[in-house]
Amino acid sequence: ILRLVPFLQSFPPPTHLISSVFLFLVSVKLLPVDCESKTDKFCQAKQKAALLELLHELYNFLAIQAGNFECGNPEKLKSKCIPVMEAQEYLANVTGNSSAKFEAALTWILSSNKDVGIWLKGEDPSELVTTVDKVVCLESARPRMGVGCRLSRALFTAVTNVLIFFWCLAFLWGLLILLKYRWRKLEEEEQAMYEMVKKIIDVVQDHYVDWEQDMERYPYVGILHVRDTLIPPQSRRRMKRVWDRAVEFLASNESRIQTESHRVAGEDMLVWRWTKPSSFSDSER
């Protein structure tokens, strides 16, 4: 318009003509364009700009609400997920857009593959929402928090991580102590088992020698009789595991002792018999 003024001044038209042209150009510049039902490039660009502006306002609103919820919740929100009607009313008050444009924005979010930082959730938060009518609330994926809130949360996270680290360290240390105690007990139990095996062999061998010298009635001796001879009554419960392991070891690793079943005093019982000739046993002894 300013460029046309020198051009018009080069001609001597009436003053009212210049004013009329100026007002016409201004009116054309300020004339609102109705793009609701048009599909030309200009209107498409205007509609896209309006949609982006609406999404920007919605993103800011949800981010602030989510940040407030994370930082003490001064507004007493029930959840970071803001109901659809509340978000729609806020945008209508701020931007003046209709509900149709709000639904169009939600439709664009659902159909877009881009991460716009807004989550649309339905009745079941675990289910994926595919249509606008199933959207119950909107939640920001990037809460906007103040500096103080961020620092306090970072400090809390750091302290929590340090405590978790020391707790894990103490747990591992205790587990190591427990394992060392367990290994020591197993070694002691294994040593006690070998000592018990040696005592059993001596008892069975001595019994066989006594039988050869007609000092015993039978060449075998009852397993329970050997146990009662070697282990005092008050220690039998504590030594049960050692005794069972010794019996199992003799059954699978000792060829000089044979396990048999005999009827003694009217009852069937397991017995041990020394199978090595006494001459060899005497030479060893």
VMD Tcl script that draws the C-alpha trace (Angstrom):
set ca {
  {0.00 0.00 0.00}
  {2.81 2.42 0.88}
  {4.49 1.65 -2.43}
  {1.33 2.66 -4.30}
  {1.18 6.06 -2.65}
  {4.06 7.63 -4.68}
  {2.63 6.06 -7.80}
  {-0.77 7.58 -7.16}
  {0.77 10.91 -6.27}
  {2.26 11.15 -9.77}
  {-1.27 11.55 -11.08}
  {-3.53 14.39 -10.08}
  {-6.73 12.46 -9.29}
  {-9.10 13.74 -6.68}
  {-8.25 13.11 -3.06}
  {-11.37 11.03 -2.44}
  {-10.23 8.54 -5.13}
  {-6.94 7.89 -3.33}
  {-8.79 7.38 -0.06}
  {-11.20 4.95 -1.69}
  {-8.37 2.85 -3.16}
  {-6.55 2.78 0.19}
  {-9.66 1.67 2.07}
  {-10.35 -1.02 -0.54}
  {-6.87 -2.48 -0.22}
  {-7.06 -2.45 3.56}
  {-10.46 -4.13 3.50}
  {-9.12 -6.85 1.19}
  {-6.14 -7.42 3.51}
  {-8.31 -7.77 6.61}
  {-11.10 -9.74 4.97}
  {-11.40 -13.10 6.80}
  {-11.18 -16.16 4.60}
  {-13.74 -18.93 5.26}
  {-11.85 -22.23 4.81}
  {-14.27 -24.54 6.53}
  {-15.53 -26.08 3.30}
  {-12.65 -25.32 0.93}
  {-9.83 -27.64 -0.09}
  {-7.40 -25.36 -1.89}
  {-3.77 -25.19 -0.78}
  {-4.20 -21.92 1.06}
  {-7.10 -23.23 3.12}
  {-5.35 -26.53 3.78}
  {-2.34 -24.61 5.11}
  {-4.60 -22.48 7.30}
  {-6.39 -25.57 8.65}
  {-3.09 -27.30 9.37}
  {-1.78 -24.22 11.18}
  {-4.96 -24.05 13.27}
  {-4.66 -27.76 14.09}
  {-1.03 -27.40 15.14}
  {-1.92 -24.42 17.31}
  {-4.68 -26.45 18.97}
  {-2.32 -29.38 19.57}
  {0.29 -27.01 20.97}
  {-2.17 -25.59 23.49}
  {-3.36 -29.09 24.39}
  {0.21 -30.32 24.83}
  {1.11 -27.40 27.13}
  {-2.04 -27.85 29.20}
  {-1.51 -31.59 29.71}
  {2.22 -31.16 30.41}
  {1.55 -28.53 33.09}
  {-1.20 -30.61 34.71}
  {0.99 -33.73 34.73}
  {3.88 -31.73 36.19}
  {1.64 -30.36 38.94}
  {0.47 -33.87 39.73}
  {4.07 -35.10 40.01}
  {5.14 -32.12 42.13}
  {2.89 -32.28 45.15}
  {-0.43 -32.12 43.29}
  {-1.50 -28.65 44.48}
  {-4.71 -28.81 42.43}
  {-5.70 -32.14 44.04}
  {-5.94 -33.96 40.73}
  {-7.14 -37.54 40.86}
  {-4.80 -38.58 38.07}
  {-2.37 -37.26 35.48}
  {-4.90 -38.37 32.87}
  {-7.18 -35.37 32.31}
  {-10.82 -36.13 31.35}
  {-11.75 -35.36 27.75}
  {-14.47 -32.87 28.66}
  {-12.15 -30.91 30.93}
  {-9.49 -30.67 28.21}
  {-12.10 -29.68 25.62}
  {-13.53 -26.94 27.86}
  {-10.06 -25.57 28.50}
  {-9.24 -25.35 24.79}
  {-12.63 -23.81 24.03}
  {-11.96 -21.07 26.59}
  {-8.39 -20.42 25.42}
  {-8.63 -20.81 21.64}
  {-12.36 -20.54 21.02}
  {-12.32 -23.66 18.85}
  {-15.39 -25.83 18.52}
  {-15.76 -29.42 19.68}
  {-15.48 -30.57 16.06}
  {-11.96 -29.17 15.80}
  {-11.07 -30.77 19.12}
  {-12.28 -34.15 17.85}
  {-10.35 -33.56 14.62}
  {-7.20 -33.00 16.68}
  {-7.78 -36.27 18.57}
  {-8.38 -38.07 15.28}
  {-5.11 -36.72 13.93}
  {-3.26 -37.97 17.04}
  {-4.75 -41.45 16.61}
  {-3.94 -41.63 12.91}
  {-0.47 -40.09 13.18}
  {2.63 -42.23 13.57}
  {4.49 -39.39 15.25}
  {5.10 -39.12 18.97}
  {3.31 -35.90 19.88}
  {3.77 -36.38 23.63}
  {0.05 -36.99 24.27}
  {-1.44 -40.33 25.28}
  {-5.10 -41.09 24.61}
  {-6.51 -43.59 27.08}
  {-9.81 -45.43 27.37}
  {-11.68 -47.15 30.18}
  {-8.96 -49.80 30.39}
  {-5.54 -48.07 30.33}
  {-3.88 -51.27 29.14}
  {-5.96 -51.42 25.95}
  {-5.06 -49.45 22.83}
  {-7.59 -46.76 21.84}
  {-8.42 -46.73 18.13}
  {-11.41 -44.37 17.89}
  {-12.18 -40.95 19.34}
  {-15.43 -42.06 20.99}
  {-13.48 -44.50 23.19}
  {-11.12 -41.83 24.53}
  {-11.81 -41.17 28.21}
  {-8.86 -39.05 29.22}
  {-5.65 -37.51 27.91}
  {-2.23 -37.69 29.56}
  {1.04 -35.96 28.84}
  {4.02 -38.17 28.09}
  {6.40 -35.39 29.15}
  {5.30 -33.70 32.40}
  {6.53 -30.14 32.74}
  {8.00 -29.58 36.20}
  {9.64 -26.62 37.82}
  {13.33 -26.40 38.69}
  {12.73 -26.95 42.41}
  {10.59 -29.99 41.76}
  {13.14 -31.46 39.36}
  {15.96 -30.94 41.86}
  {14.00 -32.51 44.72}
  {13.01 -35.49 42.55}
  {16.59 -35.90 41.34}
  {17.85 -35.78 44.93}
  {15.23 -38.29 46.03}
  {16.14 -40.59 43.15}
  {19.86 -40.33 43.94}
  {19.32 -41.07 47.65}
  {17.03 -43.97 46.79}
  {19.58 -45.44 44.39}
  {22.34 -45.12 46.99}
  {20.19 -46.86 49.61}
  {19.30 -49.61 47.15}
  {22.98 -50.04 46.31}
  {24.00 -50.39 49.96}
  {21.05 -52.69 50.63}
  {22.10 -54.92 47.73}
  {25.69 -54.81 48.95}
  {24.62 -55.82 52.46}
  {22.42 -58.57 51.03}
  {25.28 -59.96 48.93}
  {27.64 -59.76 51.90}
  {25.14 -61.62 54.08}
  {24.60 -64.17 51.33}
  {28.35 -64.71 51.07}
  {28.62 -65.23 54.83}
  {25.70 -67.68 54.70}
  {27.29 -69.61 51.83}
  {30.63 -69.77 53.61}
  {28.86 -71.07 56.73}
  {26.98 -73.60 54.62}
  {30.16 -74.79 52.90}
  {31.91 -75.12 56.26}
  {29.01 -77.14 57.67}
  {29.02 -79.39 54.61}
  {32.75 -79.97 54.98}
  {32.32 -80.75 58.67}
  {29.43 -83.08 57.88}
  {31.43 -84.85 55.18}
  {34.37 -85.27 57.53}
  {32.04 -86.61 60.22}
  {30.58 -89.03 57.66}
  {34.02 -90.42 56.79}
  {34.83 -90.82 60.48}
  {31.53 -92.64 60.97}
  {32.31 -94.94 58.02}
  {35.65 -95.79 59.57}
  {34.03 -96.59 62.91}
  {31.39 -98.77 61.25}
  {34.07 -100.73 59.37}
  {35.97 -101.29 62.61}
  {32.84 -102.49 64.45}
  {31.77 -104.87 61.66}
  {35.29 -106.22 61.24}
  {35.75 -106.73 64.98}
  {32.41 -108.51 65.16}
  {33.45 -110.86 62.36}
  {36.76 -111.61 64.09}
  {34.92 -112.31 67.34}
  {32.59 -114.66 65.47}
  {35.57 -116.55 64.06}
  {36.82 -116.96 67.60}
  {33.39 -118.22 68.69}
  {32.83 -115.12 70.73}
  {29.74 -114.09 68.71}
  {26.75 -116.20 67.72}
  {26.28 -114.80 64.20}
  {28.82 -113.61 61.61}
  {26.72 -110.54 60.93}
  {25.64 -107.61 63.04}
  {22.47 -105.54 62.84}
  {22.77 -102.08 61.31}
  {20.67 -100.48 64.03}
  {22.76 -102.27 66.66}
  {25.89 -100.68 65.19}
  {24.20 -97.28 65.20}
  {23.17 -97.63 68.83}
  {26.70 -98.68 69.71}
  {28.40 -95.73 68.01}
  {25.93 -92.88 68.65}
  {24.61 -91.98 72.11}
  {20.81 -91.60 72.40}
  {20.98 -87.83 72.92}
  {22.96 -87.37 69.68}
  {21.02 -89.66 67.34}
  {18.66 -86.99 66.03}
  {21.50 -84.55 65.41}
  {23.67 -87.25 63.80}
  {20.89 -88.78 61.70}
  {22.02 -87.13 58.46}
  {25.64 -88.17 59.06}
  {24.56 -91.74 59.79}
  {22.33 -91.97 56.70}
  {25.13 -90.68 54.47}
  {27.56 -93.17 56.01}
  {25.16 -96.07 55.38}
  {24.66 -94.93 51.78}
  {28.40 -94.57 51.28}
  {29.06 -98.11 52.56}
  {26.34 -99.55 50.32}
  {27.83 -98.02 47.17}
  {31.56 -97.74 47.89}
  {32.60 -100.46 50.36}
  {32.98 -104.00 48.95}
  {34.20 -105.57 52.20}
  {30.86 -105.01 53.91}
  {27.77 -106.71 52.53}
  {24.25 -105.61 53.42}
  {21.84 -108.50 54.01}
  {18.39 -109.11 55.45}
  {18.04 -111.72 58.23}
  {15.35 -112.75 60.63}
  {16.54 -112.06 64.14}
  {14.37 -112.66 67.19}
  {11.34 -113.14 64.95}
  {11.81 -109.88 63.05}
  {13.35 -109.13 59.66}
  {16.21 -106.69 59.97}
  {19.07 -105.39 57.87}
  {22.52 -106.54 58.89}
  {26.13 -106.06 57.84}
  {28.49 -108.94 57.17}
  {32.24 -108.71 56.79}
  {33.18 -110.52 53.59}
  {36.97 -110.28 53.61}
  {38.86 -113.36 54.91}
  {39.98 -112.95 58.48}
  {43.62 -113.70 57.59}
  {43.78 -110.55 55.51}
  {41.99 -108.55 58.12}
  {44.34 -109.79 60.82}
  {47.39 -108.83 58.79}
  {45.97 -105.37 58.24}
  {45.15 -104.97 61.89}
}
mol new
graphics top color blue
foreach p $ca { graphics top sphere $p radius 0.5 }
foreach p [lrange $ca 0 end-1] q [lrange $ca 1 end] { graphics top cylinder $p $q radius 0.2 }
display resetview
